[in-house]
Amino acid sequence: MLKYDLSKFRKVIRRFTNKYTLVGLLFLVWISFFDKNSFVEKAQLRNKINTLTKEKVYYERRIEEDNRKMQELISNRDNLEKFAREQYLMKNEEEDIFIIIE
């Protein structure tokens, strides 16, 4: 029984020591890890695309929110005055402004 397993092992070794098989394996290893378009490079690029997509969604939401706030400020003079006082500390000559942050 041991002789049978050993002969099977020798057949496998002989098959993998074939020059075509070695060149093919070398080619697969080269393409997988060392080539410009390797699997590692593709995984890194996929990760970067996912990150940039998330950033794009964040900035689109931020733009929508800022546009809504800008429209609100333009449409109502009281809101514009409140915004100017809070953000830029603008005031009338005889006023003092106190900002309380909760």
DOSE-428967 format. One record per residue (C-alpha): residue number from 1; residue in three letters; z, y, x. Coordinates in steps of 0.02 Angstrom, whole numbers, plus 50000, padded with zeros to 5 digits. Layout:
REM residues N
ATOM / NUM / ala / Z / Y / X
...
REM end
This chain:
REM residues 102
ATOM / 1 / met / 50000 / 50000 / 50000
ATOM / 2 / leu / 50037 / 50119 / 50143
ATOM / 3 / lys / 49869 / 50079 / 50218
ATOM / 4 / tyr / 49783 / 50128 / 50055
ATOM / 5 / asp / 49873 / 50298 / 50049
ATOM / 6 / leu / 49831 / 50330 / 50231
ATOM / 7 / ser / 49647 / 50293 / 50205
ATOM / 8 / lys / 49645 / 50408 / 50054
ATOM / 9 / phe / 49726 / 50545 / 50159
ATOM / 10 / arg / 49595 / 50521 / 50296
ATOM / 11 / lys / 49454 / 50540 / 50169
ATOM / 12 / val / 49528 / 50704 / 50109
ATOM / 13 / ile / 49549 / 50766 / 50288
ATOM / 14 / arg / 49372 / 50714 / 50331
ATOM / 15 / arg / 49306 / 50806 / 50179
ATOM / 16 / phe / 49398 / 50967 / 50224
ATOM / 17 / thr / 49345 / 50959 / 50407
ATOM / 18 / asn / 49164 / 50963 / 50353
ATOM / 19 / lys / 49085 / 51121 / 50424
ATOM / 20 / tyr / 49015 / 51176 / 50255
ATOM / 21 / thr / 49184 / 51157 / 50171
ATOM / 22 / leu / 49270 / 51255 / 50311
ATOM / 23 / val / 49142 / 51395 / 50301
ATOM / 24 / gly / 49159 / 51399 / 50111
ATOM / 25 / leu / 49349 / 51408 / 50120
ATOM / 26 / leu / 49339 / 51542 / 50253
ATOM / 27 / phe / 49218 / 51640 / 50142
ATOM / 28 / leu / 49336 / 51627 / 49992
ATOM / 29 / val / 49485 / 51684 / 50095
ATOM / 30 / trp / 49385 / 51830 / 50165
ATOM / 31 / ile / 49324 / 51886 / 49993
ATOM / 32 / ser / 49498 / 51865 / 49917
ATOM / 33 / phe / 49599 / 51964 / 50044
ATOM / 34 / phe / 49499 / 52057 / 50176
ATOM / 35 / asp / 49343 / 52121 / 50089
ATOM / 36 / lys / 49326 / 52299 / 50024
ATOM / 37 / asn / 49327 / 52234 / 49845
ATOM / 38 / ser / 49467 / 52106 / 49868
ATOM / 39 / phe / 49585 / 52047 / 49733
ATOM / 40 / val / 49725 / 52148 / 49812
ATOM / 41 / glu / 49621 / 52307 / 49809
ATOM / 42 / lys / 49571 / 52276 / 49628
ATOM / 43 / ala / 49754 / 52252 / 49577
ATOM / 44 / gln / 49803 / 52415 / 49661
ATOM / 45 / leu / 49661 / 52509 / 49577
ATOM / 46 / arg / 49707 / 52433 / 49407
ATOM / 47 / asn / 49886 / 52492 / 49433
ATOM / 48 / lys / 49827 / 52667 / 49478
ATOM / 49 / ile / 49715 / 52673 / 49323
ATOM / 50 / asn / 49863 / 52626 / 49213
ATOM / 51 / thr / 49971 / 52761 / 49291
ATOM / 52 / leu / 49837 / 52893 / 49271
ATOM / 53 / thr / 49807 / 52842 / 49090
ATOM / 54 / lys / 49992 / 52864 / 49052
ATOM / 55 / glu / 49990 / 53035 / 49135
ATOM / 56 / lys / 49836 / 53083 / 49034
ATOM / 57 / val / 49922 / 53039 / 48870
ATOM / 58 / tyr / 50077 / 53138 / 48923
ATOM / 59 / tyr / 49977 / 53293 / 48967
ATOM / 60 / glu / 49874 / 53282 / 48807
ATOM / 61 / arg / 50034 / 53280 / 48704
ATOM / 62 / arg / 50102 / 53424 / 48806
ATOM / 63 / ile / 49943 / 53526 / 48776
ATOM / 64 / glu / 49952 / 53493 / 48589
ATOM / 65 / glu / 50135 / 53547 / 48586
ATOM / 66 / asp / 50098 / 53705 / 48686
ATOM / 67 / asn / 49951 / 53748 / 48574
ATOM / 68 / arg / 50062 / 53728 / 48421
ATOM / 69 / lys / 50195 / 53841 / 48498
ATOM / 70 / met / 50065 / 53970 / 48548
ATOM / 71 / gln / 49993 / 53971 / 48371
ATOM / 72 / glu / 50168 / 53993 / 48302
ATOM / 73 / leu / 50202 / 54139 / 48419
ATOM / 74 / ile / 50038 / 54225 / 48377
ATOM / 75 / ser / 50059 / 54205 / 48190
ATOM / 76 / asn / 50238 / 54271 / 48175
ATOM / 77 / arg / 50296 / 54431 / 48261
ATOM / 78 / asp / 50481 / 54384 / 48246
ATOM / 79 / asn / 50451 / 54222 / 48340
ATOM / 80 / leu / 50356 / 54315 / 48474
ATOM / 81 / glu / 50498 / 54437 / 48496
ATOM / 82 / lys / 50626 / 54295 / 48504
ATOM / 83 / phe / 50521 / 54204 / 48633
ATOM / 84 / ala / 50502 / 54360 / 48741
ATOM / 85 / arg / 50688 / 54393 / 48736
ATOM / 86 / glu / 50739 / 54214 / 48778
ATOM / 87 / gln / 50608 / 54169 / 48908
ATOM / 88 / tyr / 50575 / 54334 / 48996
ATOM / 89 / leu / 50741 / 54422 / 48960
ATOM / 90 / met / 50651 / 54569 / 48881
ATOM / 91 / lys / 50761 / 54689 / 48784
ATOM / 92 / asn / 50769 / 54860 / 48708
ATOM / 93 / glu / 50846 / 54998 / 48811
ATOM / 94 / glu / 51016 / 54998 / 48728
ATOM / 95 / glu / 51037 / 54809 / 48712
ATOM / 96 / asp / 51122 / 54676 / 48815
ATOM / 97 / ile / 51062 / 54497 / 48801
ATOM / 98 / phe / 51175 / 54348 / 48814
ATOM / 99 / ile / 51098 / 54175 / 48818
ATOM / 100 / ile / 51213 / 54033 / 48770
ATOM / 101 / ile / 51154 / 53861 / 48824
ATOM / 102 / glu / 51233 / 53719 / 48728
REM end
